[in-house]
Amino acid sequence: MFNSKALLVSTLTALASIAAATPIGPVTDTPVTVTICSGDPGVGCAPVPTVSDTCVNLTGGLRFLNKEISTATVPGGFGCTFFQDFGCTASGTGNAGTDSQVFLTQGTWNFFSVPGLSGITNFNDLTSSFSCSPL
């Protein structure tokens, strides 16, 4: 005859194992690498690991890229917003009436011609911060 306590414990353990292994959504704290360059791809580049929805300011070791980004490679499944200002804040239009932010998805982008809020814009040498998130 089965011991009812042993059966209850083994059933609860099995259910807890299944529940613990079931993902509840995409993992957003795993870093992805965005490659940003001050010239053509491969020129003045830095691979920057970034966590979803975390602002990356181009300060400290990335200071050499502040207001110098000409190309960026965004990994598949992610979108990145590049901002003219530090702190990943947008202020409408900035230098010479260009958009103060651009949103880029998977691929390698030349910042001389990227999709902005007002249409295709020249965002070359304007970026001071960026943030990425899964699509």
N, CA, C and O of each residue as an XYZ file, in Angstrom:
540
protein
N       0.832     -1.173      0.000
C       0.000      0.000      0.000
C       0.881      1.242      0.000
O       1.913      1.268      0.672
N       0.484      2.282     -0.752
C       1.260      3.512     -0.841
C       1.105      4.323      0.425
O       0.031      4.404      1.021
N       2.213      4.917      0.813
C       2.185      5.857      1.924
C       1.697      7.180      1.346
O       2.340      7.724      0.448
N       0.590      7.709      1.828
C      -0.005      8.918      1.248
C       0.909     10.124      1.388
O       0.904     10.992      0.516
N       1.690     10.206      2.454
C       2.624     11.330      2.612
C       3.734     11.250      1.568
O       4.110     12.265      0.983
N       4.253     10.061      1.336
C       5.320      9.893      0.350
C       4.806     10.214     -1.051
O       5.514     10.835     -1.843
N       3.585      9.795     -1.358
C       2.995     10.085     -2.656
C       2.782     11.588     -2.833
O       3.049     12.128     -3.906
N       2.308     12.259     -1.800
C       2.090     13.704     -1.861
C       3.408     14.442     -2.062
O       3.484     15.356     -2.883
N       4.448     14.058     -1.322
C       5.752     14.711     -1.440
C       6.334     14.501     -2.831
O       6.847     15.447     -3.428
N       6.266     13.289     -3.359
C       6.836     13.037     -4.685
C       6.049     13.775     -5.772
O       6.642     14.250     -6.740
N       4.742     13.877     -5.631
C       3.930     14.621     -6.600
C       4.266     16.102     -6.569
O       4.439     16.720     -7.620
N       4.361     16.676     -5.380
C       4.700     18.097     -5.254
C       6.101     18.381     -5.777
O       6.329     19.417     -6.402
N       7.038     17.475     -5.529
C       8.402     17.648     -6.026
C       8.419     17.638     -7.552
O       9.100     18.455     -8.173
N       7.678     16.723     -8.153
C       7.618     16.650     -9.615
C       7.001     17.921    -10.198
O       7.501     18.449    -11.191
N       5.935     18.409     -9.600
C       5.302     19.639    -10.084
C       6.221     20.840     -9.925
O       6.276     21.699    -10.806
N       6.939     20.909     -8.816
C       7.865     22.028     -8.599
C       8.991     21.995     -9.621
O       9.438     23.046    -10.080
N       9.458     20.802     -9.983
C      10.519     20.685    -10.983
C      10.046     21.181    -12.338
O      10.783     21.872    -13.042
N       8.829     20.834    -12.704
C       8.284     21.281    -13.987
C       8.092     22.788    -13.976
O       8.433     23.461    -14.949
N       7.552     23.325    -12.895
C       7.313     24.771    -12.809
C       8.614     25.549    -12.834
O       8.678     26.622    -13.433
N       9.657     25.025    -12.191
C      10.936     25.732    -12.153
C      11.604     25.739    -13.521
O      12.360     26.658    -13.834
N      11.338     24.733    -14.333
C      11.987     24.643    -15.635
C      11.215     25.367    -16.733
O      11.721     25.514    -17.845
N      10.014     25.812    -16.441
C       9.199     26.472    -17.450
C       9.555     27.944    -17.542
O       9.385     28.676    -16.567
N      10.052     28.403    -18.706
C      10.376     29.828    -18.831
C       9.100     30.660    -18.841
O       8.086     30.254    -19.408
N       9.160     31.820    -18.212
C       7.987     32.687    -18.151
C       8.065     33.833    -19.144
O       7.115     34.607    -19.263
N       9.154     33.957    -19.846
C       9.303     35.024    -20.827
C      10.735     35.057    -21.304
O      11.550     34.259    -20.842
N      11.068     35.956    -22.214
C      12.444     36.030    -22.699
C      13.391     36.500    -21.607
O      13.050     37.357    -20.792
N      14.583     35.926    -21.606
C      15.602     36.332    -20.649
C      16.195     37.646    -21.136
O      16.759     37.716    -22.228
N      16.063     38.687    -20.318
C      16.511     40.003    -20.763
C      17.768     40.475    -20.054
O      18.293     41.543    -20.367
N      18.261     39.681    -19.091
C      19.453     40.125    -18.385
C      20.725     39.488    -18.932
O      21.804     39.683    -18.372
N      20.611     38.733    -20.013
C      21.778     38.163    -20.665
C      22.347     39.206    -21.618
O      21.639     39.694    -22.499
N      23.628     39.551    -21.447
C      24.184     40.597    -22.317
C      24.255     40.164    -23.778
O      24.521     39.002    -24.084
N      24.018     41.104    -24.657
C      24.259     40.925    -26.084
C      25.326     41.937    -26.467
O      25.508     42.950    -25.791
N      26.024     41.657    -27.546
C      27.110     42.547    -27.950
C      26.695     43.382    -29.151
O      26.285     42.859    -30.187
N      26.810     44.685    -28.984
C      26.598     45.640    -30.064
C      27.984     46.155    -30.435
O      28.736     46.589    -29.562
N      28.325     46.111    -31.708
C      29.628     46.618    -32.141
C      29.431     48.020    -32.701
O      28.670     48.227    -33.647
N      30.133     48.981    -32.097
C      30.046     50.367    -32.556
C      31.422     50.799    -33.043
O      32.442     50.440    -32.455
N      31.438     51.577    -34.129
C      32.698     51.953    -34.778
C      32.721     53.443    -35.096
O      31.688     54.060    -35.356
N      33.930     54.003    -35.068
C      34.089     55.417    -35.410
C      34.301     55.624    -36.909
O      34.356     56.757    -37.387
N      34.417     54.525    -37.638
C      34.591     54.591    -39.092
C      33.805     53.476    -39.736
O      32.796     53.018    -39.200
N      34.278     53.038    -40.901
C      33.650     51.903    -41.559
C      33.737     50.691    -40.645
O      34.564     50.667    -39.734
N      32.876     49.656    -40.877
C      32.976     48.459    -40.045
C      34.414     47.952    -39.978
O      35.071     47.789    -41.007
N      34.892     47.708    -38.779
C      36.258     47.253    -38.560
C      37.239     48.367    -38.251
O      38.396     48.089    -37.938
N      36.811     49.623    -38.329
C      37.701     50.764    -38.071
C      37.268     51.452    -36.781
O      36.139     51.933    -36.683
N      38.159     51.501    -35.790
C      37.853     52.168    -34.525
C      36.670     51.557    -33.810
O      35.828     52.275    -33.270
N      36.599     50.232    -33.802
C      35.422     49.546    -33.263
C      35.608     49.089    -31.823
O      36.723     48.862    -31.355
N      34.485     48.965    -31.143
C      34.456     48.411    -29.793
C      33.223     47.526    -29.674
O      32.106     47.976    -29.925
N      33.426     46.248    -29.285
C      32.269     45.405    -28.992
C      31.770     45.767    -27.589
O      32.526     45.689    -26.621
N      30.517     46.157    -27.481
C      29.986     46.620    -26.199
C      28.889     45.665    -25.733
O      27.819     45.608    -26.338
N      29.155     44.901    -24.642
C      28.087     44.067    -24.095
C      27.054     44.971    -23.418
O      27.405     45.882    -22.668
N      25.794     44.706    -23.693
C      24.732     45.516    -23.104
C      23.593     44.616    -22.651
O      23.286     43.609    -23.290
N      22.976     44.988    -21.548
C      21.845     44.253    -20.998
C      20.570     44.994    -21.396
O      20.562     46.222    -21.478
N      19.508     44.256    -21.641
C      18.253     44.834    -22.103
C      17.813     46.034    -21.279
O      17.820     46.005    -20.049
N      17.430     47.086    -21.987
C      16.880     48.308    -21.403
C      17.830     49.011    -20.434
O      17.384     49.738    -19.546
N      19.128     48.798    -20.600
C      20.129     49.488    -19.791
C      20.807     50.538    -20.658
O      21.234     50.249    -21.775
N      20.901     51.742    -20.144
C      21.520     52.828    -20.898
C      23.044     52.689    -20.862
O      23.637     52.523    -19.796
N      23.657     52.758    -22.023
C      25.116     52.750    -22.135
C      25.548     54.157    -22.534
O      25.297     54.598    -23.655
N      26.200     54.855    -21.609
C      26.744     56.180    -21.900
C      28.145     56.018    -22.470
O      28.917     55.189    -21.990
N      28.472     56.789    -23.472
C      29.802     56.707    -24.085
C      30.767     57.580    -23.289
O      31.208     58.641    -23.730
N      31.071     57.076    -22.093
C      31.994     57.731    -21.169
C      33.045     56.707    -20.756
O      33.001     55.560    -21.199
N      33.978     57.110    -19.920
C      35.009     56.189    -19.445
C      35.775     55.588    -20.603
O      36.288     56.313    -21.455
N      35.856     54.255    -20.639
C      36.588     53.563    -21.693
C      35.956     53.684    -23.067
O      36.595     53.372    -24.072
N      34.711     54.134    -23.123
C      34.034     54.316    -24.413
C      34.016     55.775    -24.851
O      33.409     56.113    -25.867
N      34.672     56.631    -24.097
C      34.675     58.074    -24.380
C      35.172     58.391    -25.793
O      34.722     59.356    -26.411
N      36.105     57.573    -26.300
C      36.643     57.835    -27.643
C      35.567     57.704    -28.730
O      35.766     58.156    -29.857
N      34.424     57.084    -28.391
C      33.334     56.943    -29.351
C      32.229     57.982    -29.165
O      31.292     58.031    -29.961
N      32.324     58.810    -28.126
C      31.301     59.832    -27.909
C      31.307     60.831    -29.066
O      32.332     61.436    -29.381
N      30.149     60.988    -29.687
C      29.980     61.870    -30.854
C      30.903     61.474    -32.009
O      31.301     62.318    -32.811
N      31.245     60.163    -32.088
C      32.143     59.667    -33.138
C      31.603     58.443    -33.863
O      32.247     57.977    -34.803
N      30.457     57.899    -33.476
C      29.963     56.658    -34.086
C      29.513     56.907    -35.523
O      28.701     57.788    -35.804
N      30.078     56.090    -36.426
C      29.696     56.148    -37.841
C      28.988     54.882    -38.298
O      28.186     54.924    -39.231
N      29.277     53.744    -37.645
C      28.603     52.487    -37.969
C      28.327     51.715    -36.688
O      28.999     51.894    -35.672
N      27.321     50.852    -36.763
C      26.991     49.977    -35.635
C      26.411     48.685    -36.180
O      25.737     48.673    -37.210
N      26.685     47.592    -35.467
C      26.099     46.303    -35.806
C      25.218     45.872    -34.646
O      25.695     45.684    -33.527
N      23.924     45.717    -34.922
C      22.931     45.325    -33.925
C      22.634     43.843    -34.126
O      22.340     43.426    -35.247
N      22.705     43.024    -33.046
C      22.469     41.585    -33.194
C      21.005     41.263    -33.508
O      20.103     42.056    -33.235
N      20.796     40.084    -34.087
C      19.452     39.626    -34.424
C      18.555     39.535    -33.208
O      19.002     39.166    -32.122
N      17.288     39.870    -33.392
C      16.315     39.784    -32.314
C      16.322     40.977    -31.376
O      15.590     40.992    -30.387
N      17.145     41.980    -31.676
C      17.245     43.161    -30.808
C      17.052     44.434    -31.608
O      17.267     44.474    -32.820
N      16.647     45.457    -30.908
C      16.573     46.793    -31.462
C      17.307     47.724    -30.521
O      17.219     47.570    -29.303
N      18.025     48.683    -31.065
C      18.795     49.622    -30.243
C      18.415     51.050    -30.612
O      18.276     51.390    -31.787
N      18.251     51.873    -29.591
C      17.999     53.292    -29.791
C      19.274     54.042    -29.457
O      19.830     53.885    -28.371
N      19.730     54.852    -30.387
C      20.931     55.669    -30.210
C      20.479     57.110    -29.985
O      19.634     57.631    -30.712
N      21.062     57.749    -28.956
C      20.638     59.085    -28.534
C      21.767     60.098    -28.694
O      22.940     59.755    -28.548
N      21.412     61.347    -28.993
C      22.403     62.424    -29.058
C      22.911     62.799    -27.670
O      24.050     63.244    -27.524
N      22.079     62.621    -26.656
C      22.430     63.051    -25.303
C      22.811     61.867    -24.427
O      22.435     60.728    -24.706
N      23.563     62.147    -23.363
C      23.849     61.140    -22.349
C      22.550     60.799    -21.614
O      21.600     61.583    -21.611
N      22.527     59.623    -20.997
C      21.374     59.229    -20.200
C      20.221     58.656    -20.994
O      19.137     58.436    -20.455
N      20.450     58.414    -22.279
C      19.414     57.826    -23.144
C      18.120     58.633    -23.096
O      17.027     58.084    -22.955
N      18.273     59.947    -23.217
C      17.108     60.824    -23.250
C      17.010     61.478    -24.620
O      18.018     61.811    -25.243
N      15.790     61.651    -25.070
C      15.543     62.284    -26.365
C      14.997     63.685    -26.137
O      14.208     63.921    -25.223
N      15.425     64.592    -26.973
C      14.989     65.986    -26.820
C      14.379     66.535    -28.108
O      14.494     67.726    -28.395
N      13.732     65.667    -28.882
C      13.126     66.134    -30.136
C      14.159     66.226    -31.231
O      14.769     65.222    -31.599
N      14.363     67.418    -31.757
C      15.394     67.603    -32.771
C      16.567     68.328    -32.146
O      16.399     69.169    -31.263
N      17.745     67.994    -32.612
C      18.964     68.567    -32.033
C      19.786     69.272    -33.078
O      19.300     70.170    -33.765
N      21.035     68.865    -33.199
C      21.977     69.496    -34.121
C      21.410     69.592    -35.527
O      21.004     68.586    -36.110
N      21.384     70.764    -36.054
C      20.961     71.033    -37.441
C      19.575     70.480    -37.740
O      19.275     70.131    -38.882
N      18.723     70.399    -36.710
C      17.353     69.948    -36.916
C      17.188     68.456    -37.094
O      16.103     68.003    -37.456
N      18.234     67.673    -36.850
C      18.106     66.222    -36.988
C      17.404     65.650    -35.766
O      17.354     66.282    -34.710
N      16.859     64.442    -35.923
C      16.230     63.770    -34.793
C      17.259     63.536    -33.699
O      18.439     63.334    -33.985
N      16.812     63.564    -32.433
C      17.738     63.376    -31.321
C      17.922     61.908    -30.976
O      18.673     61.578    -30.058
N      17.237     61.013    -31.707
C      17.401     59.581    -31.497
C      17.069     58.842    -32.779
O      16.306     59.325    -33.615
N      17.658     57.654    -32.919
C      17.304     56.754    -34.016
C      17.164     55.353    -33.449
O      17.880     54.982    -32.518
N      16.247     54.574    -34.004
C      16.015     53.201    -33.575
C      16.432     52.276    -34.707
O      15.927     52.380    -35.825
N      17.374     51.354    -34.403
C      17.916     50.454    -35.422
C      17.717     49.007    -35.001
O      17.876     48.666    -33.829
N      17.368     48.159    -35.960
C      17.192     46.736    -35.692
C      18.373     45.967    -36.279
O      19.368     46.560    -36.695
N      18.251     44.651    -36.305
C      19.335     43.766    -36.732
C      20.016     44.234    -38.011
O      19.366     44.607    -38.987
N      21.352     44.201    -37.973
C      22.123     44.521    -39.164
C      23.255     45.476    -38.871
O      23.438     45.919    -37.737
N      24.013     45.788    -39.907
C      25.098     46.768    -39.810
C      24.610     48.052    -40.454
O      24.148     48.052    -41.595
N      24.717     49.145    -39.715
C      24.156     50.427    -40.126
C      25.234     51.474    -40.322
O      26.150     51.598    -39.509
N      25.120     52.226    -41.406
C      25.965     53.383    -41.666
C      25.180     54.602    -41.188
O      24.105     54.892    -41.712
N      25.713     55.316    -40.194
C      24.968     56.397    -39.554
C      24.789     57.638    -40.431
O      24.097     58.575    -40.033
N      25.398     57.658    -41.610
C      25.163     58.771    -42.527
C      23.736     58.728    -43.077
O      23.213     59.740    -43.543
N      23.107     57.540    -43.019
C      21.760     57.394    -43.569
C      21.016     56.307    -42.795
O      21.095     55.126    -43.131
N      20.290     56.725    -41.750
C      19.540     55.790    -40.911
C      18.101     56.286    -40.759
O      17.833     57.479    -40.902
N      17.172     55.364    -40.466
C      15.785     55.792    -40.292
C      15.599     56.523    -38.962
O      15.840     55.957    -37.895
N      15.177     57.761    -39.033
C      14.886     58.550    -37.839
C      13.393     58.749    -37.694
O      12.616     58.232    -38.497
N      12.988     59.481    -36.694
C      11.571     59.734    -36.465
C      10.950     60.554    -37.590
O       9.758     60.432    -37.869
N      11.755     61.386    -38.230
C      11.256     62.263    -39.299
C      11.605     61.750    -40.691
O      11.471     62.482    -41.672
N      12.050     60.501    -40.788
C      12.481     59.940    -42.068
C      13.967     59.631    -42.027
O      14.569     59.614    -40.953
N      14.555     59.390    -43.172
C      15.984     59.079    -43.251
C      16.778     60.297    -42.784
O      16.523     61.423    -43.211
N      17.749     60.048    -41.896
C      18.520     61.154    -41.325
C      20.003     60.813    -41.257
O      20.377     59.641    -41.272
N      20.827     61.820    -41.183
C      22.269     61.671    -40.986
C      22.525     61.758    -39.487
O      22.417     62.832    -38.897
N      22.867     60.624    -38.870
C      23.126     60.587    -37.427
C      24.615     60.372    -37.153
O      24.999     60.022    -36.037
N      25.448     60.580    -38.169
C      26.888     60.380    -38.025
C      27.464     61.333    -36.979
O      27.153     62.524    -36.965
N      28.304     60.788    -36.110
C      29.022     61.559    -35.083
C      28.093     62.324    -34.146
O      28.448     63.407    -33.680
N      26.909     61.782    -33.861
C      25.973     62.443    -32.953
C      25.694     61.664    -31.670
O      25.193     62.243    -30.706
N      26.003     60.364    -31.629
C      25.602     59.510    -30.510
C      26.438     59.742    -29.255
O      27.666     59.802    -29.307
N      25.728     59.872    -28.107
C      26.380     59.935    -26.792
C      25.937     58.801    -25.878
O      26.584     58.547    -24.862
N      24.834     58.104    -26.220
C      24.362     56.978    -25.412
C      23.466     56.097    -26.274
O      22.980     56.516    -27.324
N      23.258     54.857    -25.804
C      22.332     53.968    -26.500
C      21.782     52.936    -25.543
O      22.348     52.682    -24.480
N      20.666     52.344    -25.939
C      19.997     51.313    -25.154
C      19.396     50.299    -26.117
O      18.873     50.667    -27.169
N      19.474     49.009    -25.751
C      18.945     47.946    -26.607
C      17.941     47.097    -25.834
O      17.983     47.027    -24.605
N      17.047     46.460    -26.566
C      16.085     45.554    -25.948
C      15.658     44.512    -26.979
O      15.770     44.744    -28.183
N      15.164     43.355    -26.503
C      14.698     42.341    -27.447
C      13.452     42.829    -28.175
O      12.658     43.596    -27.631
N      13.297     42.376    -29.400
C      12.111     42.754    -30.192
C      10.957     41.823    -29.895
O       9.875     41.980    -30.462
